[in-house]
Amino acid sequence: MGRLHEYQVVGRKLPSAKVPVPRLYRMRLFAPNEVVAKSRFWYFLKKLKKVKKAAGELVSINEIFEKRPLQIKNYGIWLRYDSRSGTHNMYKEYRELTRTDAVEACYQDMSSRHRARFSSIQIIRVGELKTATVRRPYIKQLLTPALKFPLPHRVARGTKSTFLGKRPSTFY
């Protein structure tokens, strides 16, 4: 079980005399809990539309679960992040079991390679990729059908005697 969960948050501006039925806004967010998901929803909605938390309401919040969590899949993640020098757009690929695992790996990768914190990263889109649409060579090398991971130098443990008449065979 990972640290992040995927939530679908739906909210809108409060009804008024001018707009009795306001538009609904839906976002899929990755957060450790519902409280952070709500907070991120209002943070992004304030940036995208003129809706503040004080002048809005949440309609629903649901956790989204993976349909096939035991099947390995390729994911493409489109994101933007604030570095020390400016704002950058980026596309990264990951090979994971679930969308949340891929996003967690993305956050870890961004923090290690680019020193980007959770608050400075905005996940724009997460998509499942078909094998033909994979772009990055570090993911393409794992798509070979006859992929093997040989264990070349294996040392046999558990010999009863301390001294033997022949050397151990470590290459199979």
ABEGO torsion letter per residue (X at the ends): XBABBBBBBBBBBBBBAABABBBBBBBBBBBABAAAAAAAAAAAAAAABBBBAAABBBABBBBBBBABAABBBBBBBBBBBBBAAEBBBBBBBBBBABAAAAAAAAAAAAAAAAGBBAAABBBABBBBBBAAABABAAAAAAABAABBBBBABBBBBGBABABBABBBBABX
